């Protein structure tokens, strides 16, 4: 009985673990949690616009995945998706980011069979030959400074004619990002999750 009880307690304790998706820079844990809830809601709205069913096998690349938050959102919505998250795991925009922690979060969420993380760099790696159906990113490109414009072009080169991209970022007025993106992509929708701290939007993109 004692062994059975101990085993039950151990399973309960493990099952109660929650993923730790980290704290954004210039933020707090609670504020980061609220921001992620709004982001998740915005991406779910964006998913509904795409030509993929929730039960379809979709290959997804999460650019700048951090600790795997958006990768897990994708895998939960698309129940048969294969999600690859790439990151340098070195940028200061997300505190204590690491490949090991991202993998642990996927395991805690029960998604490690369909969510895979690897080291990669948007500015140096090439993902054009891996046949991704959907590219997603959250709060990544603005951290690249002016190099983000080259990164937009790299993303376009990786996309097949039927691919889509969902970019969530702080698109500040006067920086020219949305105009630049509209010149090389077709912007199908702009979604505003009403973030209080930044001019955040999710852009639904396809090849022009």
C-alpha positions in Angstrom: 0.0 0.0 0.0 2.8 2.4 0.9 4.5 1.7 -2.5 1.3 2.2 -4.3 0.6 5.4 -2.5 4.1 6.7 -3.1 3.8 5.9 -6.8 0.5 7.8 -6.9 2.0 10.8 -5.3 5.0 10.7 -7.6 2.8 10.6 -10.7 0.7 13.4 -9.4 3.7 15.6 -8.7 5.1 15.0 -12.2 1.8 15.5 -13.8 1.3 18.8 -12.0 4.5 20.3 -13.5 4.0 23.3 -15.7 6.1 24.5 -18.6 8.3 27.5 -18.0 8.3 29.7 -21.1 10.5 32.3 -19.5 10.3 36.1 -19.0 10.7 38.6 -21.8 13.3 41.4 -21.4 11.9 44.6 -19.8 9.1 42.5 -18.4 8.0 40.5 -15.4 7.0 36.8 -15.1 3.3 37.8 -14.6 3.3 40.3 -17.4 5.0 37.9 -19.8 2.4 35.3 -18.9 -0.4 37.7 -19.8 1.3 38.7 -23.0 1.6 35.1 -24.1 -2.1 34.5 -23.5 -2.9 37.4 -25.8 -0.4 36.1 -28.4 -1.8 32.6 -28.3 -5.3 34.0 -28.8 -4.1 36.0 -31.8 -2.3 33.1 -33.4 -5.4 30.9 -33.0 -7.4 33.5 -34.9 -4.7 33.5 -37.6 -4.7 29.7 -37.8 -8.4 29.8 -38.7 -7.6 31.8 -41.8 -5.1 29.2 -43.2 -6.0 26.5 -45.6 -5.0 23.7 -43.2 -7.4 21.7 -41.1 -6.7 21.0 -37.4 -6.2 17.3 -38.2 -3.9 17.8 -41.2 -0.3 16.8 -41.3 1.4 20.2 -41.4 5.1 20.8 -41.3 5.8 24.0 -39.3 9.0 26.0 -38.7 9.1 28.3 -35.6 11.7 31.0 -36.2 13.3 32.1 -33.0 11.4 29.6 -30.9 12.9 30.6 -27.5 11.6 28.1 -24.9 9.0 26.7 -27.3 5.8 28.6 -26.4 4.6 29.2 -30.0 5.8 25.7 -31.1 3.5 24.2 -28.5 0.6 26.4 -29.4 1.0 25.2 -33.0 1.2 21.6 -32.1 -1.8 21.7 -29.8 -4.0 23.4 -32.6 -2.7 21.2 -35.5 -3.0 17.8 -33.9 -0.9 16.0 -36.5 1.6 18.7 -37.1 5.4 18.3 -37.0 6.9 21.4 -35.5 10.6 22.4 -35.7 11.7 25.2 -33.5 15.0 26.9 -34.2 16.9 29.5 -32.2 20.5 30.5 -31.3 19.3 30.2 -27.6 21.7 33.1 -26.9 19.7 36.3 -27.3 19.0 38.4 -24.2 15.4 39.1 -25.3 14.3 35.9 -23.4 15.9 35.3 -20.0 17.7 31.9 -19.4 16.7 30.5 -22.8 18.2 27.1 -23.7 17.7 24.1 -26.0 17.4 21.8 -23.0 14.6 23.9 -21.4 12.7 24.1 -24.7 12.8 20.3 -25.0 11.7 19.9 -21.4 8.7 22.2 -22.0 7.6 20.1 -25.0 7.9 17.0 -22.8 5.9 18.5 -20.0 3.2 19.5 -22.5 3.1 15.9 -23.9 4.2 17.1 -27.3 7.8 15.9 -27.6 6.9 13.3 -30.2 5.9 16.0 -32.6 7.9 19.1 -31.5 11.6 19.2 -32.1 14.1 22.0 -31.3 17.5 22.6 -32.8 20.1 25.4 -32.9 19.7 27.6 -36.0 20.1 31.2 -37.1 17.6 33.0 -39.3 20.5 35.0 -40.8 22.8 32.1 -41.5 20.9 28.8 -41.8 18.9 27.7 -44.8 15.5 26.1 -44.6 14.4 26.3 -48.2 14.8 22.6 -49.0 12.9 21.2 -46.0 9.4 21.6 -47.4 7.7 23.6 -44.6 4.0 24.4 -45.0 3.9 27.1 -42.4 6.5 29.5 -40.9 5.7 31.2 -37.6 7.5 33.7 -35.4 6.8 35.7 -32.3 8.7 38.8 -31.2 11.9 37.9 -33.1 12.5 40.0 -36.2 12.5 43.4 -34.4 15.5 42.1 -32.3 17.6 41.9 -35.5 17.8 45.6 -36.1 18.2 46.6 -39.7 19.2 43.0 -40.5 15.6 42.1 -40.2 15.0 43.3 -43.8 17.4 40.8 -45.1 15.7 38.2 -42.9 12.3 38.9 -44.4 13.8 38.2 -47.9 15.4 35.0 -46.6 12.0 33.9 -45.3 10.4 34.6 -48.6 13.0 32.4 -50.4 12.2 29.5 -48.1 8.5 29.5 -48.8 6.9 27.3 -51.4 4.0 28.7 -53.5 1.5 27.2 -51.1 3.3 28.1 -47.9 2.2 30.7 -45.4 3.9 32.7 -42.7 2.5 34.2 -39.5 4.7 36.9 -38.1 3.9 38.4 -34.7 6.0 41.3 -33.8 6.2 44.9 -32.6 5.7 46.7 -35.9 6.4 50.3 -35.0 4.9 53.1 -37.2 7.6 54.8 -39.2 10.0 51.9 -39.3 8.7 50.7 -42.7 8.3 47.0 -41.9 4.7 46.6 -42.9 5.3 48.5 -46.1 8.4 46.5 -46.9 6.6 43.3 -46.2 3.7 44.3 -48.4 6.2 44.7 -51.3 7.5 41.2 -51.1 4.6 39.2 -49.6 0.8 39.2 -49.9 -0.5 40.4 -46.5 -3.8 38.6 -46.1 -4.7 39.8 -42.7 -3.4 42.0 -39.8 -4.5 40.8 -36.4 -4.2 43.1 -33.4 -4.3 41.2 -30.0 -4.4 44.6 -28.2 -1.1 44.4 -26.4 -0.9 47.3 -24.0 2.9 47.6 -24.0 3.8 47.5 -27.7 2.3 48.1 -31.2 2.1 44.4 -31.7 0.5 42.7 -34.7 0.3 39.3 -36.3 0.6 39.4 -40.0 -0.8 36.6 -42.1 1.5 36.3 -45.2 1.6 34.3 -48.4 3.8 34.6 -51.5 2.7 37.5 -53.7 
